[in-house]
Amino acid sequence: MLKSILPVLLIFLSVINGYAEQPGQKREKIRNAISKGILSLYDVPFNTYIRFRMWEEIEQILKANAKDAISHQLPSPYYSRPYIVNRQAWVFENSAVPGGSVYVMTPDKTNLIKREKNKDYAQYEGGVRAAFGSTVISGGSDKDVDTAVLWDTKTEKVRTVRLKDGHYISAIAVTDNMLYIGSCGGKINAYRYDNLAFSKVYSTSPKENINWEVFNQKECITSIGFSEGKLIGAGDKTVFVWTHGAEIPVKTYPKTFINSVVSFYKHYMIEHKSDDVAIRDLMTHKTRKLKAQRAVEDAVITDEKILKQQSGDILILALKRDAGLSVYDLKTLLLTEQIELTGHKIAASGRCIFATDDSFFYRYYLPDREPEKFKMFLKTFHPENITPNEETYYRLLKLARDYPDIVKPYPLAQKFLEQHHLDVRYLFKYGKIGENITDGKQEEIFGYKLFYEVSNRSDKRYLITMDFTWSGYYGQEHGESGRASSKQSFMIDAHAEYRGNFVVGDKEPMQVLFYPTEIIALSEEDYDGLNAALSMENQDIAIIDLYLAKQLPSVWQKRLVEKKLDLLKKRIRIEGFYKD
């Protein structure tokens, strides 16, 4: 009984009582109780975390329980699966895209890093990839289907190696300073990893590929694994086993499922096809099977401690049609958790699951996931009881961007506007919103615009950026998406109004939300100076440079740069005119 009421008593004593203590002292008391197990993360109310600026704890809870914990939309469709490179998750833009990029997420940060591919690597990059430490290895490019390229992402050094036998690179693996490259025609080429010196060719049969008829009879090696000093290659139908000295298999056996997808982990071989999964222990040669809830998109085994209650290795299945992830205890193959998360291809690192689909990159952190406790925790979030200062508002706004389905910024936004003595009104008007040319004829396009007015009742002058988000419309079909947004940036004088408008589409939205993402106070001198720098009449580059040096928000920096470039172009035209 005492144990069950202790958290409530502790929160009550630390929050309601002890007003002589500083917030920092109260914050440390709560953290100390959590670290000792007296309190769980979920026993402290959301608003209490906010009051004592315990943003790390809020982030930890949201990260663990958000349906799409951290997600980033990639600029175009079709990306690779996640590859773990130095414990970071790397996703490669389609190798057919010239100058494609790599997108990187880490287990401990929410941002997405974009880096350009090494040009020497990119020209040989194909659809077959592997990662080994800080090196990315790829093969099967259109330029040369028989060449593999190795890119050390730390040193930027690039090396290439070509098949001695076989054709079309189809699998890559590294172990014990040896690089193994599988190909069609039933071959695995082996090289020393450090200097790429050729070692030998492992063949699925003694019959040489003397012509295409023989070549096509042999299976492509689509996956490579290792167990007890043996080399193992999986083809479409057959598994081949070679000892170190053998050039032809010492053993073969049929795959559990023909044309299944195969991967290797330690001494396990995993196969999946449709909703069937098989785990073969390569040491005992025993195979266990399971039936997934629906067709499997991807499967990985990991020893990363992904779940709160986990002992040993787990099998994670990504189910097709965004049906979520199924997690099994590898030892018993019992389903331990079914998680409603999005992702087609998956990888695990740093206690996180990374996933991709056609155009999104996800990171899930699940060890602190407590679905039922999380529901109760969210009920303790009362934005109407929060008086937001600058730090509180912008911190919660960041959380709203990272976890839009959980944290809603709108109630706090209204308070924040009121604190700055700002009022916002809006209305919709129907009319001409554009033109279109069809079959050589110009047609007018009609729809709705949102007209807004911001009133400043204070003595201060502001730079303001507002986000307007609208959704739904009358007559909308169930499940039909209708959410959109617009960012508006403007200056407003003391005791003045600012009016603006933008197109929302051919239908009138049912709901509009607006909130400031930046409110920056300006001195009278800076307000007048920035207005002058951006005015149509300004021909003075010096005043533009003055405000560029002030490092204003990016939207204003961009406007100043554009204005400066316009003036420079005019000068060049004028100087050219007088020279002529």
C-alpha positions in Angstrom: 0.0 0.0 0.0 2.8 2.4 1.0 4.6 1.7 -2.3 1.5 2.5 -4.4 0.9 5.9 -2.8 4.6 6.9 -2.4 4.9 8.5 -5.9 1.8 10.6 -5.3 3.1 11.7 -1.9 6.5 12.6 -3.4 5.1 14.6 -6.3 2.7 16.3 -3.8 5.5 17.2 -1.4 8.0 18.3 -4.1 5.5 20.3 -6.2 2.9 21.7 -3.7 5.1 22.1 -0.7 8.6 23.4 -0.3 8.0 26.8 -1.9 11.3 28.0 -0.3 13.2 25.7 -2.6 14.5 26.9 -5.9 13.1 25.3 -9.1 16.5 23.7 -9.7 16.4 22.0 -6.3 12.9 20.6 -7.0 14.0 19.5 -10.4 16.9 17.5 -9.0 14.7 15.9 -6.3 12.3 14.6 -9.0 15.2 13.3 -11.1 16.8 11.6 -8.1 13.5 9.9 -7.3 13.2 8.7 -10.9 16.8 7.4 -11.0 16.3 5.4 -7.8 13.1 3.9 -9.1 10.9 5.6 -6.5 9.1 7.3 -9.3 8.7 6.2 -12.9 8.9 8.7 -15.7 5.2 8.5 -16.1 4.3 9.3 -12.4 5.3 13.0 -12.9 2.5 15.1 -14.6 3.3 16.6 -17.9 2.7 20.2 -16.6 5.1 19.5 -13.7 7.8 18.6 -16.2 7.1 21.9 -18.0 7.1 23.9 -14.8 10.5 22.7 -13.8 11.9 22.8 -17.4 12.5 19.1 -17.5 12.5 18.9 -21.3 14.8 15.8 -21.5 12.2 13.8 -19.6 9.3 14.9 -21.8 11.4 14.1 -24.9 12.2 10.7 -23.6 8.6 9.8 -23.0 7.3 11.2 -26.3 10.2 9.6 -28.2 9.3 6.2 -26.7 5.6 6.3 -27.3 4.9 8.4 -30.4 3.5 6.4 -33.2 6.0 7.9 -35.7 8.6 9.0 -33.1 10.9 10.9 -35.3 10.1 11.1 -39.0 11.6 13.0 -41.9 10.1 13.3 -45.3 12.7 12.8 -48.0 12.7 15.1 -51.1 11.8 12.4 -53.7 10.6 8.8 -53.7 12.5 5.5 -53.8 15.3 5.2 -51.3 17.3 2.3 -50.0 16.8 0.4 -46.8 18.7 1.8 -43.7 22.3 0.7 -43.5 24.2 1.0 -40.2 27.5 2.9 -40.8 29.4 3.6 -37.6 26.2 3.1 -35.6 24.4 5.7 -37.7 21.6 4.9 -40.0 22.3 5.8 -43.7 19.7 5.8 -46.4 20.8 6.1 -50.0 18.9 8.0 -52.8 18.2 5.8 -55.8 21.5 5.0 -57.4 19.9 5.7 -60.8 19.6 9.4 -59.8 22.6 11.3 -60.9 24.3 13.1 -58.0 22.0 11.5 -55.5 22.4 12.1 -51.8 22.7 10.2 -48.5 20.5 10.9 -45.5 21.8 10.1 -42.0 20.1 9.8 -38.6 21.7 9.0 -35.3 20.3 7.2 -32.3 20.6 10.3 -30.1 19.6 13.2 -32.3 16.4 14.2 -34.0 17.8 16.1 -37.0 18.4 14.6 -40.4 21.8 15.0 -41.9 22.2 15.3 -45.7 25.5 14.5 -47.2 26.6 14.2 -50.8 27.8 10.9 -52.1 31.5 10.7 -53.0 31.6 11.2 -56.8 34.0 8.3 -57.4 31.8 6.0 -55.4 28.6 7.3 -57.0 29.6 6.3 -60.5 29.9 2.6 -59.5 27.1 2.5 -57.0 24.4 -0.1 -57.7 21.4 -1.6 -55.9 23.5 -4.2 -53.9 25.1 -2.7 -50.8 26.7 -3.6 -47.5 28.2 -1.6 -44.7 31.3 -2.6 -42.7 32.5 -0.1 -40.0 32.8 3.3 -41.7 32.9 1.8 -45.2 30.0 1.4 -47.6 30.4 -1.2 -50.3 28.2 -1.3 -53.4 28.0 -3.1 -56.7 25.8 -3.9 -59.7 25.8 -0.4 -61.3 24.7 0.3 -64.8 28.2 1.5 -65.6 29.7 -1.9 -64.7 27.6 -4.7 -63.3 30.8 -6.6 -62.4 32.6 -3.9 -60.4 32.2 -3.3 -56.6 33.2 0.0 -55.0 34.3 0.6 -51.5 33.9 4.1 -49.9 35.6 4.8 -46.6 33.2 7.5 -45.4 35.8 8.9 -42.8 38.7 9.3 -45.2 36.7 9.6 -48.4 39.0 7.0 -50.0 37.4 5.0 -52.8 38.6 1.6 -54.1 37.1 -0.6 -56.7 37.4 -4.3 -57.4 36.1 -6.4 -60.4 34.8 -9.9 -60.4 37.3 -12.6 -61.6 34.5 -15.0 -62.3 30.7 -14.8 -62.5 28.5 -11.9 -63.8 26.2 -9.4 -62.2 27.1 -8.6 -58.5 24.2 -9.9 -56.3 25.6 -10.1 -52.7 28.4 -8.5 -50.6 29.8 -9.5 -47.1 32.9 -8.9 -45.1 34.5 -11.0 -42.3 38.0 -11.6 -40.9 39.7 -9.2 -43.4 38.1 -10.9 -46.3 35.7 -9.4 -48.8 33.2 -11.8 -50.4 31.2 -10.8 -53.5 28.4 -13.1 -54.8 27.2 -13.1 -58.4 25.0 -14.8 -60.8 26.5 -17.9 -62.5 26.8 -19.4 -59.0 30.1 -17.7 -57.9 31.5 -16.0 -54.8 34.7 -14.1 -55.4 37.0 -13.6 -52.4 39.5 -10.8 -51.8 41.7 -9.6 -49.0 39.7 -6.6 -47.5 42.8 -4.5 -46.7 44.4 -4.4 -50.1 41.8 -6.1 -52.3 44.2 -8.8 -53.5 42.3 -11.6 -55.2 42.1 -14.8 -53.1 39.9 -17.4 -54.8 36.6 -18.2 -56.4 34.0 -20.3 -54.7 31.7 -22.0 -57.2 28.3 -23.8 -56.7 29.4 -26.6 -59.1 32.5 -27.8 -60.9 30.9 -27.0 -64.2 32.4 -23.9 -65.7 30.3 -21.1 -67.2 31.4 -21.8 -70.8 28.3 -20.3 -72.3 25.1 -18.5 -71.3 23.1 -21.7 -71.3 25.3 -23.1 -68.5 25.5 -19.7 -66.8 21.7 -19.4 -66.6 21.3 -22.8 -65.1 23.2 -21.7 -62.0 21.6 -19.8 -59.2 22.6 -16.2 -58.3 24.1 -15.9 -54.9 21.8 -13.4 -53.3 23.0 -13.5 -49.7 26.3 -14.5 -47.9 26.8 -15.7 -44.3 29.4 -17.3 -42.1 29.3 -20.0 -39.4 32.0 -22.1 -37.7 34.6 -21.1 -40.3 32.3 -22.0 -43.2 31.2 -19.8 -46.0 27.5 -20.0 -46.8 25.8 -18.7 -49.9 22.0 -18.6 -50.5 20.6 -18.8 -54.0 17.1 -18.8 -55.3 16.4 -22.5 -54.3 19.6 -23.8 -52.6 21.9 -23.1 -49.8 25.6 -23.8 -50.5 28.3 -24.5 -47.9 32.1 -24.2 -48.5 34.9 -24.9 -46.1 38.0 -22.6 -46.2 40.0 -24.7 -48.6 37.1 -25.9 -50.9 36.3 -24.3 -54.2 33.1 -26.3 -54.6 30.5 -26.9 -51.9 31.1 -29.5 -49.3 27.3 -29.5 -48.6 24.1 -28.2 -50.2 20.5 -28.3 -49.0 17.2 -26.7 -50.2 16.0 -23.5 -48.8 12.9 -23.7 -46.7 11.0 -21.5 -49.2 11.9 -21.1 -52.9 12.7 -17.5 -53.9 12.5 -16.4 -50.3 14.4 -13.3 -49.0 17.4 -14.4 -46.9 19.6 -12.7 -44.4 22.2 -13.9 -41.9 22.8 -13.0 -38.2 25.5 -14.7 -36.2 24.9 -18.4 -36.7 21.3 -17.9 -37.9 19.9 -17.8 -41.4 16.5 -16.0 -41.7 14.1 -16.7 -44.6 10.8 -15.0 -45.2 8.3 -15.3 -48.0 4.7 -13.9 -47.9 3.7 -14.5 -44.2 6.0 -17.5 -43.7 9.3 -17.1 -41.7 12.0 -19.7 -41.1 15.0 -19.5 -38.7 17.7 -22.0 -39.3 20.4 -22.5 -36.7 23.5 -23.1 -38.8 25.3 -24.9 -35.9 22.6 -27.4 -35.0 21.0 -27.4 -38.5 17.5 -27.2 -36.9 14.9 -25.0 -38.6 12.0 -23.4 -36.8 9.1 -21.8 -38.5 6.4 -19.2 -37.7 3.4 -17.7 -39.3 3.3 -13.9 -39.2 0.1 -11.9 -38.8 0.4 -10.9 -42.5 2.9 -10.8 -45.3 6.4 -9.8 -44.2 8.2 -6.9 -45.8 11.5 -7.2 -43.9 13.1 -9.2 -41.1 16.1 -8.5 -38.8 17.5 -10.2 -35.7 19.3 -8.0 -33.2 20.9 -8.1 -29.8 20.2 -4.3 -29.3 18.0 -3.8 -26.3 15.1 -2.4 -28.2 12.3 -3.2 -25.7 12.0 -2.4 -22.0 11.3 -6.1 -21.2 13.9 -7.9 -23.3 16.4 -10.6 -22.6 18.7 -11.8 -25.4 18.2 -11.6 -29.2 14.9 -10.6 -30.8 13.4 -11.1 -34.3 11.7 -8.0 -35.7 9.3 -8.4 -38.6 8.1 -5.4 -40.6 4.7 -6.2 -42.0 3.5 -5.2 -45.4 0.9 -2.4 -46.0 2.1 -0.5 -42.8 0.6 -3.2 -40.6 3.3 -2.5 -37.9 6.2 -4.4 -36.4 6.0 -7.8 -34.8 8.7 -8.6 -32.2 9.6 -12.2 -31.2 11.9 -13.6 -28.6 14.4 -15.4 -30.7 14.9 -18.3 -28.2 11.2 -19.2 -28.0 9.8 -17.5 -31.1 7.0 -16.2 -29.0 5.4 -12.9 -30.0 6.4 -10.4 -27.3 5.1 -7.2 -28.8 3.0 -6.0 -31.7 3.8 -2.3 -32.4 1.8 0.0 -34.7 4.7 1.7 -36.4 5.3 2.6 -40.0 8.2 1.4 -42.1 8.9 -1.1 -44.9 12.7 -1.8 -44.5 14.3 -1.7 -41.0 17.6 -1.8 -39.2 18.5 -1.6 -35.5 21.3 0.3 -33.8 21.8 2.2 -30.5 18.6 0.8 -29.0 16.7 2.3 -31.9 14.8 0.9 -34.9 15.4 2.8 -38.1 12.9 2.4 -41.0 12.2 3.7 -44.5 9.2 3.6 -46.8 8.9 5.2 -50.3 9.6 8.7 -49.1 10.0 8.8 -45.3 12.9 8.0 -42.9 11.8 7.0 -39.3 13.6 6.5 -36.0 11.9 4.7 -33.2 13.1 4.5 -29.6 11.1 1.9 -27.7 12.8 0.9 -24.4 10.7 3.4 -22.3 7.5 2.6 -24.2 4.5 2.2 -21.8 1.3 2.5 -23.9 -1.2 2.5 -21.0 0.9 4.7 -18.7 1.4 7.0 -21.7 -2.3 7.5 -22.1 -2.7 8.5 -18.5 0.4 10.8 -18.8 -1.1 12.7 -21.7 -4.2 13.5 -19.6 -1.9 15.5 -17.3 -1.1 17.9 -20.1 -3.2 21.1 -19.6 -2.0 23.9 -21.8 -4.7 26.1 -20.5 -3.0 26.2 -17.2 0.4 27.2 -18.6 1.6 30.8 -18.9 4.3 30.4 -21.6 7.5 32.4 -21.4 9.8 32.5 -24.4 11.6 29.3 -23.5 8.4 27.3 -22.7 6.6 28.3 -25.8 9.4 27.6 -28.3 10.3 24.3 -26.6 6.7 23.2 -26.8 6.5 24.4 -30.4 9.5 22.2 -31.2 7.8 19.2 -29.6 4.7 20.0 -31.6 6.7 19.9 -34.8 8.5 16.6 -33.8 5.3 15.0 -32.4 2.3 16.7 -34.2 -0.2 14.0 -33.2 0.6 14.5 -29.5 1.5 18.1 -28.7 -0.9 20.7 -30.0 0.6 24.3 -30.0 -2.7 26.2 -30.7 -3.9 26.9 -27.1 -0.5 28.1 -26.0 -0.1 30.1 -29.2 -3.1 32.2 -28.3 -1.7 33.0 -24.9 1.7 33.8 -26.4 0.1 36.2 -28.8 -1.9 37.8 -26.0 1.3 38.3 -24.0 2.7 40.3 -26.9 -0.6 42.2 -27.2 -1.2 40.8 -30.7 -4.6 39.9 -32.1 -5.3 37.9 -35.3 -8.4 37.8 -37.3 -9.1 36.1 -40.6 -11.9 35.4 -43.2 -12.2 33.5 -46.5 -13.1 35.1 -49.8 -14.1 33.4 -53.0 -12.8 34.7 -56.3 -10.1 34.5 -58.9 -7.0 32.8 -57.6 -5.0 32.2 -60.8 -4.9 31.4 -64.5 -4.3 28.3 -66.5 -3.7 27.7 -70.2 -5.6 24.7 -71.7 -5.4 23.9 -75.4 -4.0 27.3 -76.1 -6.8 29.1 -74.3 -6.3 31.1 -71.1 -8.7 30.1 -68.3 -9.3 31.8 -65.0 -9.1 29.6 -61.9 -11.5 30.4 -59.0 -11.2 29.4 -55.4 -10.6 30.6 -51.8 -8.1 33.0 -50.3 -7.5 33.5 -46.6 -7.3 37.2 -45.7 -5.8 37.9 -42.2 -5.2 41.0 -40.1 -2.7 41.2 -37.2 -3.2 44.1 -34.8 -0.4 45.2 -32.5 -1.7 46.9 -29.4 1.8 47.3 -27.8 4.5 49.9 -27.9 6.9 47.4 -29.5 7.8 46.7 -33.1 8.1 43.1 -34.2 9.4 40.7 -36.8 6.8 37.9 -36.9 6.6 34.6 -38.6 3.2 32.8 -38.4 2.2 29.3 -39.5 -1.4 28.9 -40.8 -2.6 25.3 -41.0 -6.0 24.4 -42.5 -7.8 21.1 -42.9 -11.1 19.6 -43.9 -13.8 21.0 -46.1 -17.6 20.6 -46.4 -18.6 17.4 -48.3 -15.2 15.8 -47.7 -15.1 12.0 -48.1 -14.1 9.9 -45.1 -10.4 9.3 -45.1 -9.7 11.9 -47.7 -6.7 14.1 -46.8 -7.1 17.8 -46.8 -4.4 19.3 -44.6 -2.1 22.1 -45.8 -0.2 25.0 -44.4 1.3 28.4 -45.2 4.1 30.3 -43.6 3.7 34.1 -43.4 6.5 36.5 -42.4 6.1 40.3 -41.9 7.1 43.4 -39.9 4.6 45.3 -37.8 4.9 48.7 -36.2 3.7 49.7 -32.7 0.0 50.3 -32.5 -0.5 49.2 -36.1 -2.1 46.6 -38.3 -0.7 44.2 -40.9 -2.8 42.6 -43.5 -1.9 39.7 -45.8 -3.6 36.9 -47.8 -2.8 33.6 -49.5 -4.5 31.0 -51.6 -6.0 28.0 -49.8 -7.5 26.1 -52.8 -10.8 25.5 -54.5 -12.7 24.5 -51.4 -13.3 26.4 -48.2 -11.5 24.8 -45.2 -13.5 23.8 -42.1 -10.7 24.4 -39.6 -7.9 26.9 -39.5 -5.2 27.0 -36.8 -2.5 29.7 -36.6 0.5 30.1 -34.3 3.6 32.3 -34.2 6.9 30.5 -34.8 9.0 33.6 -34.3 8.3 36.9 -32.6 11.3 39.2 -32.4 11.2 42.7 -30.9 12.9 45.4 -32.9 14.1 48.9 -31.8 12.5 51.8 -33.6 15.9 52.4 -35.4 16.1 48.8 -36.6 12.4 48.7 -37.7 12.8 51.9 -39.8 16.2 50.8 -41.1 15.1 47.3 -42.2 12.1 48.8 -43.9 14.3 51.2 -45.7 16.8 48.5 -46.7 14.0 46.4 -48.3 12.0 49.3 -49.8 11.6 49.6 -53.6 13.3 53.0 -53.4 16.5 51.8 -51.7 19.6 51.9 -53.9 22.1 51.7 -51.0 23.9 48.4 -50.7 25.6 49.5 -47.5 22.4 49.6 -45.5 21.5 46.1 -46.7 25.0 44.9 -45.6 24.3 46.5 -42.2 21.3 44.3 -41.6 22.8 41.2 -43.2 25.5 41.4 -40.5 22.8 41.3 -37.8 22.0 37.6 -38.6 18.2 38.1 -38.7 16.0 35.0 -39.2 16.6 33.2 -42.5 13.5 34.5 -44.3 14.7 38.1 -43.7 18.3 37.2 -44.6 17.0 35.8 -47.9 15.0 38.9 -48.7 18.0 41.1 -48.0 20.3 38.9 -50.2 17.7 39.0 -53.0 17.5 42.8 -52.7 21.3 43.1 -52.8 21.6 40.9 -55.9 19.0 43.0 -57.7 20.9 46.2 -56.9 24.2 44.6 -58.1 22.6 43.5 -61.4 21.3 47.0 -61.9 24.7 48.5 -61.4 26.3 46.0 -63.8 23.7 47.0 -66.5 24.2 50.7 -65.9 28.0 50.4 -66.0 27.8 48.3 -69.2 25.5 50.9 -70.8 28.0 53.8 -70.2 30.9 51.7 -71.4 29.1 51.0 -74.7 
